[in-house]
Amino acid sequence: MNISAAVADMAADLAALGDLGDEAVAAAARKLAAAMEGPMTARLLEILGQVAAELNATQTRGRVEVRLVGGDVELVLADTEASPDAAPAEPEGDVDARITLRLSSQLKARIEAASAREGVSVNTWIVRALGQYARPGSGFKGGRRLTGYGRT
């Protein structure tokens, strides 16, 4: 689905409704239509996320993901069966926490490429990577690295 086209259509509908009034109403409707493109896009993505969450509640195999590729939105049924030693796609319990990350554009590009190679969303890829890193017995083990020169 091309979300940009859907938002443009809604903006055109709003502008057309303004044409039902006088010139001041029409001008105001055109300004509102232009100003609402960002919020309408965000609201549509939020609705699609809710649709995916509702579908996931009824799915027994796979997981519905919302993927944004350029101006296109895809609802994808992703296979959640993983190898036994792979980290779970999502943490146990309800997914109700959010976090904001500040990344360099190079790191973001590498993460996007890695998630695309695995056929999962960036969010799923990050959650899996963090889940693997946060397992007991894994993670950063600073101070245990031996460096230097040796003699025999």
Helices and strands as residue ranges (DSSP letters): H 3-18, H 23-35, H 37-58, E 63-69, E 72-78, H 105-118, H 122-133
